[in-house]
């Protein structure tokens, strides 16, 4: 492998597992931190829709971690984002969502799974097995993953949550007897557990202990993972970037005011890159600091995040709310998920206390009366707006616990369907220049 100045690009590994909670994030961060410490140009990406893990990746490797989604991204966009992620890098580590083969929809190779990416780009899989509660049986699991898909190659196995040397030896010897390489074994260690909340891990920006944790993970990787062997297994050819593959979404304006703080942080790197490629500039402001959107911008974007945890502060942020209302009188404002909640009339926090929001759309939401909404979505726009003209089809997802407690009389933004094409009905709202929904857009489908 070459150093940072001569990264060959293209070589990658997918960090996969049989299920969520097996330790993929821990292994990914440990490898990123250890390899960066060695001076390698190492990058990361996340398969499928996820905002939180990529922020941890960025903290570990020092560059944005994009999402690669074979269901939501048209092939040209997928190749472009993957190609840009690998360009100039010695290694790209792609952390799988859920289990390696888990996806949605009926089209092979376009189901949003990490296995789709491994097959498409020739990236071998480093399989993370949580062996707590088992030993030799881990070999049967590894053998199944190694033979399940002819185009998905298993580089080797990392054992996680190993209880003792005897435990490690029992699992490792059985896996080796099955003809598979064991490339490391991490011990059980509660000191490397990442804190969680209702949408997943606590955000990287909120974790003051993250630098120390990354140092600890790098130490563990050096002690317990065969880094040279893992590097030797990296493979794959750089995807050919497709001209015009970006932007994934049309920029809502040329000067875009973007809410950015602990309440608003879910904005996909490939969307931002596409906007910038189209000549737009982004101008961050913090609603939690009571900052209004900059008046010289020509569009405002309120991303998703955790406004339900900060509802009281947002309701008291008069400069932000008044400034947002003034902005909406002359320029478009769009809110995704958490941003949509703040555009409504009111938001109930976890204790059931209602807080007045911007009132630019007529709905109200509640985090007290919560219900999980999770899944891929295909949206067809019902009128012209910042996401595109009427009839535009976009793919994305929903992941939220808040629910509508007061519908509005606003015109709906889009008709939704799930990954299998089953209709879900109208969603979101649009009133004049203001629009929003719980739908997180990943890419339009006319690329």
N, C-alpha and C positions, 0 to 999 in steps of 0.2 A: 504493500500500500504506500502511496505517496503522501507527503505532508501537505500542509494547508495551501502552499503556493502552487502545487502541481496536481490538484485533485483531478482524477480521471473522469469522474461523473458516471452515473448510471448504475454502479454496483450498489446492491441493496440487500437487506434482509427484512423479512416480515416477522414480527414478534407476535406469535399466535398462542392460543390455548384452547382447551376444550370448552371453556365457559368464562363468564365474567367472574372476577374475584380470585382468579388463579395466581395473580401476581405479575401480569403483563406490564403494568405501569411501573412497578418497582424495577423489573429487569430492564425495561427500556431506559429509564432514568439513570440506572446504575451504569449501563453501557455508554450512554451519551456522556455522562460526567467523567467516566474513566478514560474514554478515548479522547475526549477533548483535553483532559489533563495531559495526555501523551502527545498533544500537539497535532492531532489529526483534524482535518476538516470534516466534521460529522454533522449530518442534518437529520431531521425527523419529520414524519408525517403521521397522520391518523386516518385509518380507514373508516369510512362512514361519517355520519353527522356527529360532531362533538366539538364543543368550544373549550372545555375545561382542561382536558389532557394536553392539547397543543400549547397552552400557556405554560404548563410545567416543562414540556419539551423545549420551548424557547428559552426558559430560564437555564436549562441544562446545557443546551448547545449554542446559545447566543444568536439564533436566527429564527425567524418565524417558521412555525410548523403548519403546513397547509393540510387540508382535508382532501382525501382522494376517495371519490364515491362513484362506483361503477353503475349504480342505479340512477342517481340524480344528475350526474354529469354526462353530457354527450361525449362520444369517444374523442373528438378533437380536443375538447376542453380537458378531459382527463389526461390525455397524452401531454398537453401543454403544461398543465400544473405539475405532473410528475417529472417532465423533462426539466422544468425550471427548478424543482426541488433538488434534483440530482446534479445540476450543472455546477462544475467546479468543486464538487465535494468528493472526498475519499469514500464516504459511505453514507447511505440513507437507511435509517431504521424506521420501519412503518409499523406502528402499534395497531394491532387488530382491535376492532370493537367486538364485544361479546365473544362467541366462539369463532374459530377460524373460518368455518364454513357457513356461519349464520348470515342470512340475508333475507331478501324479500322479493316478491314478484316471480314471474314464471320464466323469464328469459335467461338461459344459462350464460354465465360470463358477465351479466349485467344485473346482478342481484344485490350489489352493495357490500358483498363480503370481502374480507381480506384475502380469501382464497382466489377471488376474481383477479385481484391485483398481482398476486404471486404468479398466477398463470399467464396473465397478459404481459407482464414485464420481465418474467424470468427471475424473479427474486425468490431465493430459497427461504424456507420457514424455519425459524428457531422456535421450537415448541416448548412452552413453559408448562410444566406439570406440577400442580400442587399435590404433593405426595403425603400430606398429612392424612392419617387414617388408612394408608395402604403402603405396600412395598413392591413385591414382585408383580402385582397386578398392574402397576404402572406400565409395564412392558406391553401388555395387551392394548392399552390405550394408545401408546406410541405407535405400535405396529398398525393399528387401525388408521391413524392419521397419516402414516407414511404411504399407505396403499389406497386411500379413499378416492383420490383424484389423480389421474395419470399425468396431468400437467402441473401438479403442485409437488415440488420436491422438498423433502425434509432435510435440512442441513444437520440437525441434531437436536438434542433435548437439554433443557436446563431444569433440574429438579429444584423445586421451591418448598420452603417450610420443612426442611429436613430436621428430624429430631435428634439424631445421633449419628456417629460414624457407622454403626451397625445398620441403622436405617438407610443411610446413603448407599452403603455397599450392596445391600439386598436389592434395592431398586436399580442401581446402576448396572450391576452384573446381569440382571434379567434383561434390561434394555440392550446391553451390549450383546448378549446371546441372541437377541432378535436381529442383530446386524445393524444396529443404530448407534450413533455416537452420543455419549453424554458429555456435554461441553461445559458443565459446571453444576454446582449444587449450593444453593443458598440456605443457610440455617434459619430456623424460626427466630424471629427477632422483632419483638413488639416495638422496639425503638425506631423502626423504619416504616411504621404504618402512617399513611397519609390520612389526615382528618377528612370526614365526609359531611355533607348535608343533603337536602332533599333532591337536588339535581345532580349529585355526584360529589366529587372532591371539592373541598373548600378551594376557592380561587387562589392561584399562585400569588397574585398581588397582595392577598390578605395574610399570607403565611410568612411571618417575619423570620421563622427558623429555617426557611427553605435553603439558603446558602449552606448552612451547617449540615442539613439533611443531605444535600447533594454531595458534599465532601464525604459524609459517612457512606453513602451509596457507592461512590467511586472507590473508597477503601474496600468495601465488601466485594466489588467486582474484581479488583486486583487480587484479593485473597481467594475468592471462591469460583471465579469463572475463568475459563481458558480463553483469554482474550485473543491470543494469536490464532488459535484454531477457529474461533468465531469469525475473525477478520478474513481468514483464508477461505471460508465458505461463502462470503459475499459474492454475488454474481448479478448478471442482468445487463442488458444493453440499454443505453440512453434512449428513451422514447423520442421519436421525431416530433418536435414542436410543430403544431399546425398553425399557419398564418391565420389570424382572425379568430383563434380559439378563445381569446378573451376580448371583451369583458363578459363574465358570466351573467351579469345583470347590467342594464343600462345605467350609467351614472344619473342620479336624480337631478343633478345640476353640475355646474362647473366649479363652484365653490360650495362645498358640502359641510355644513355644521354637523358634527357627530358627537352625541353625548358619550362621554367616556369617564367612568369612575366605577366604584364598587357596585353601583346599582345598574350600570349599563356597560356591558363589556363584551357581549357576544356578537362579534362581527367577523365573518370568515376572511382569512387572509387572501384567498383567491378573488373574493369580491373586491376587496380594497385594491389589490394589484390591478384588476381589470379597470376599475374606475381611474386609477392613476395612468394606466396605459392609454385610456381615452382622453387624457388631458385634464382630468378633474383634480382639484386639490382638496384635502380634508383638513378641517379646522376644529379640533376637539374643544369641548367645554364640559364643565362638571355641574350637573344639576344639584348634586349633594353639596357642592360649595356655593350654591345659589347663584350660579352663573347662567345668564340667558344665552341662547344661540347668538353668535356674532351677527350683527345686523347687516353686515356687508356680504353675507353669504346668500346664495340663491336657492338653497334647499336645506332641509333639516332632517336628519336621520336619528331616530331613537332606537338603538339596538335592544336586544333582549338582555337579561341579566337577573338581578335580584331586587327589583323595586319593592316586593312584598316584605323584605327585611328592613326597608328604610322608608316605609310609607309615611310615617310621622314627619320625618325630616323633609321629604319631598313636598308634603302638603304645606309645610311652613316656609318653603323656599319661594317666597313671593316674587323676587326678581326673576327667578327661572320661569315660574308659571306665567307671570304677566308678560315676560319677554317672549315666551313661546306663543302666547295668544297673539301678540302683536306681529310676530313673524308669520304666523299662519294667515294673517289677513292679506298678505301680498305674495307669499311664496309657499311651495309645497312642503308638507311635513308628513313623514311616514314613520310608523312605529311597528316594530316586530316584537311579538310576544310581550316581554316586560314593557317595552315602549308603547305597545298597544294598550296595556293596562293603564299606563299613566295618561294616555290621551283621553281616557274615558272620564265619566263623571265622578266615580268614586272607587276606592280600593279598600277592602276589609283586610286587616292584617291577621296574623295567626291567632290573636286574642279576640277577634271579632269586632274590633274597633274600626269604624269607618272613617276614612280620610278623604277629603275632597281632592280630586285631581284636576287636570287641565280643563275638562269639560268640552274639548274640541270634538269629541264623539260622544254619543249618548249612552253607551253601555256602562255597566259597573261590574267589577270583578271581586272575587273573594278568595283569600288564601286560608281563611278559617274553615270554610266548607269545601275542603280540597278533594280533588279527584285527579288521578294521574291520567294524562293524555300523552300517548307516545306512539310514534310511527311515521313512516314515510307518507308524504302527501303530494299529489299532483293538483295544481291550481290552474284554473282557466279564468282569466280576468274578465270581469263583467262590464268594465268601462275603461276608458283611457285613464292613465295615471303614471306615477313615477316608475312603476315596475314594467310598464310597456303599454301598448295600445290594447283596446278591447279584443278579446280572443286569444291573446298571448298565453301560451302554456308554460308554466314553470314547475320545476320539481324542487322539493325541499322536505321539511319534516316539522312535526310538533313534538315538544317535550316540555310539559308544564303541569303543575298541580293546581294552579288557580282555575276557577271556573266562572262562567258568566252567571251573575245572579240577577241582573237586570238587562234584558235585551234592549236594543235601541231601534229607532225608526230610520236610522241611516241606511242608505243603499248598501247592500253587501258588496264586499270587494271582489270575491271570487267564488266559484263553485269548486269544491274539493272532492277528490277521490283518493282512496288508499292505494297502496302499491300494487294491488291486484285489480285496480280499476273499478272497485266498488264505490258508488256515489256516497258521499258524506254530507251533501247539501251545501247551501251557501254559508259563507264564513266571513268574518271581519266586517269592516265598515268603511264607507267613504262619504265624506261631506265636504263639498267644495274642494279646496286644495289639501285637505287632511285625509289620510288613509292609514289603515293598520289592520293587523290580524295576529292571531297566535302563530301563524305560519311563518317559519324561517325559510326564506328562499335560498336555494343553493345555485340553481342555474336555470335560465330559460332554455327551451328545447328546440329553438330554431337556429342554433349555431351551425 
